[in-house]
Amino acid sequence: MAGYEELADRVAVYPGKMDYCDVDGERVRPQAGGFYGGWITHRVAGPFKGGPGTMGW
């Protein structure tokens, strides 16, 4: 599909489903709740949707 050539031969993973995932040597924290596939590192600022009490934002 035109415009998505850079994504060819790539895969996406949920870090919470993996044993662990690293980004530039830092182990990421999966986004809470199991629904979202967010990758949280020290460079990503919250708040993060998915934890208890975060429904209905």
SVG drawing of the C-alpha trace seen along z (x, -y; Angstrom):
<svg xmlns="http://www.w3.org/2000/svg" viewBox="-16 -14 38 28">
<polyline fill="none" stroke="black" stroke-width="0.4" points="0.0,0.0 1.4,-3.4 2.9,-5.3 3.6,-2.3 6.7,-1.0 8.9,-1.6 6.8,0.7 7.3,3.7 9.0,6.6 8.4,5.1 6.6,6.6 4.9,5.0 4.9,6.5 3.3,5.7 6.1,5.5 3.8,7.0 3.6,10.2 7.4,10.6 9.9,11.8 11.4,8.3 12.0,5.5 14.8,3.1 15.0,-0.3 18.6,-1.7 19.7,0.5 16.8,-0.4 14.3,2.2 10.8,0.8 7.8,1.1 4.6,2.2 1.6,0.0 -0.7,1.1 -3.9,3.0 -3.0,5.4 -5.2,3.7 -2.8,1.0 0.6,1.9 2.5,-1.2 6.2,-1.1 7.2,-3.2 10.8,-4.4 12.3,-7.2 11.8,-9.6 8.0,-9.1 5.9,-11.3 2.5,-10.1 -0.1,-9.9 -0.7,-6.5 -4.1,-5.1 -4.8,-1.5 -4.2,-1.3 -7.0,-1.0 -9.1,-4.1 -8.1,-5.4 -11.2,-4.3 -13.3,-7.1 -10.6,-9.6"/>
</svg>
